[in-house]
Amino acid sequence: MLGTIVNTGCIIVGSIVGSLLKKGLGEKYQNVLYNAMGLASLALGANTFVQNMPKSEFPVLFILAIALGGILGTALDLDGRTKRLIAKRGGEGLANGLISACLLFCVGTFSIVGPILSATTGDNTFLFTNATLDLVTSMVFATTYGIGIIFAAPVLFCWQGMFYLIGKLAASSSLLEGTMVNEMAIVGGLLIISSGLSLLKIKDCKTLNYIPALAIPALWFLVKALLGF
């Protein structure tokens, strides 16, 4: 768990430093950073999608995942509930920023593969690399949205902790074989793109309603392993 602890700590430090820098920025420059985060989200999401799509063994799985996950998330109103909860404490801007930050920190390949490698081989290289990236990203987000970005840290810890436990439990099984991580990364790339569109105020896709889509590839591989095909 060392890599996850370091990664979480980097987000906390970056959020604190960024929030201190925010006080010296005018609204014009805050808007520039706001747009920069939107553009970065689009680029990172597209990169994640393009890198992992050629590795997919089931090219239509991400379509089913997005569709089924979106229906479930909409029925539960995940996006609306979360935004209303955050907005009560920090406003709509913080809600959008925190959601985008959590997506960038959590659904990247490093945040999925990293804790699994840490659990199965003891290699924290991916997580240390991710920690460096998240330190800078959290600083920029906090410069734009304030100290509230620090709440992304416990979200990341729980997310990576989940995959660490999965890695420990499934190390001797076939559940981690195949392209489960690739399939999840494809869906994650789409979610990051959706977040970027919202930040740029191009289209509010209600990204959190699609979060359940990340579970569909995992369920697919679980059923596949249990049925032996």
N, C-alpha and C positions, 0 to 999 in steps of 0.2 A: 504493500500500500504506500510505500515511500514516494513513488512517482506521483500518485494521486494527491498525497498530502502537499508535495512541493507545488503541483499544478494549482491546487486550491489556494495555497498561500500567495502565489504570484498574482492571482486575480484580486485577492484582498489588497495586496500592496499596490497594484496598478490602479485599483478603484480609489484608494485613498489619495495617491499622488495626483491622479487625474482630477479628482474633485477639488483639490487645492489649486490646481492650475486653472480650473474653470472660473474662478473668481476674477482672474485677470483678463478674461476674454469678453469682447463685446458680442452683442446679439448677431451681428453680421458674420463674425467668425464662427460662432456656434452653429449657424445655419450651414456654413461651408463644411464643417465637420459632420453635421447631420447628413448632408448629401454624400459626403465621402464614405460614410458607413453604409449607406444604401448601395452605392456603386461597388464597394468592396464585397458586400453580401452577394450581389449579382455575380461578380467575378468568381468568388470562392465557390458559390453554389454550382455555377456552370462548370468550373474546373473539376469539382468532385464528381459531378454527373458524367462528364465526358471521360474522365480517367477510369471510372469503374464500369461504365456501360459495356465496353468491349469484353470485359471479363465475365459478364453475366451468362449463366447457363439457362436462365429463364427470362428472356427479354421482355415478356409481358407481365412479369410478376409485379414490377413497380407500378404498372397501371392499375392492376387489381388492388394493390396495397393502398394507393392514393385514393381510389374510389371507395373501398370498404372502410378505410380509416377515416376518410372525410365524413362519411355517413354517420359513423359511430361518434366521432368528435362533435359533429353538428347536433346530434341527438342529445349529447351531454352538455352542449354549449360550453365547451372547454375554453374557447377564445373569449367569449363574453364574460364568463365568470372570473377568469384570471385577470382580464383587463379592468373589470370593475373593482376587484379586490386591490390591485396595485394602484389604480387611479385614486382611490380613497385616501391613499397615503402619500402619493407623489405626483399625481396628475397624469393625464393621458400620454404626454410625451415620455415620461419615465416608463409607463407601461409598455409602449411600443419599443423603446430602447432596451429594456430589460429582457423582453421576450426575444428580441433579435440577438442580444448578447448571449443568452442561454442557448439559443440554437447554434450560433457560431462556435461556442465553446464545447457543446455536447455532441452534435451530430457529425462532426468531422471524423475522418478515418482514424486519426491519431487517438481520439477520445474513445473509440470503440476497440481498435486493435491494441492500443497501448496497454490498457489494464489487463487484457487477455494475455498478452505476452508477459506482462509482469507476473501474473498468477501462474503461468505454465512454465516459464523459463527463467524468471527473475530478472529479465532484461527491462530496464526502465528508460531506455534510450528514447522511444517514441514519446513517453510521457514528459521527459525533461525537455524535449524539443517543443512539444505542445505547450508546456509551461512558459517557455520563452515567448512564444507567439501570443499566448493569452495575456502575458504581462503587458505587452505593448497594446494589444487590442482593448483590454479592460481600461487602460489608461486613457485611450482615445475616447472610448464610450463614456467614461466618467467625466471627461472634459466637456462632453456634450450634454449628458443627462444627470450628472451629479453622483453623489455618494451611493445612491440607491442601487447602482450597478453591482455593489458589493454582495447583494443578495443572490447573484448568479453563482457565487462561490459554493454555498451549500448544495445548490442544485447540481453543480458539476461533481461535487464529492459523492453525492448519492448516485448519480448516473454512472460514474466510473467505478464506484464501489459495487454496483450491480453487476457490471461486466467482469470485475475482478472475481466476484463470487461465482459467476457463471463459468469463468475459466477454471477455477479451482474444482468445481463440481463436475465439469464436463471434460477435464483434461484427459481422462482415460476412455472417453467414449467417442462416438463418431459425430457428435452434435456440432463440433466446430469444423468439420470437414466441409469441402465444397466451397460455395461462394456466399455463405450467409452474410459475412461481413461486407462483401461487395454489394449484395442486394440491399442491405440496410443503408450503405453509403449512397447508393443511387437515390433512394427515397429521401435521405437526408439532404442531398444536394438540391433536390426540388424544393424542400422546405426552406432552405437558406435563400434560394432564389425568390420564393414567395415572400420571405421576410424583407428582402431588398426592395421588392416592388412596393411593399407597405411603407418602408422608410422614405422612399422617394415620392410617396403619395401618388403613385401611378395606379395602383389597384390594391385595395384592402382585401386580401385573400383569406383573412381570418386564419392565419397560419396554424395557430394552436389547435384548431379543429381537426387538423390533419396529423397531429402527433401520434394517434393510435396506428397510423400507417406503418410506423417503424416496427411495430410488433408483428405485422403480417409475415414478413420474410422469416422471422424467428419461428413463428408457428408453423410455417410451411416446412422448414427444415426439421422441426421436431416431429411433425406428422410423417414426413418422408423417412426419418430414421426409425420411427416406431413401426412403420409398415414394411420397412426393408426394401425400398425401391429408390 
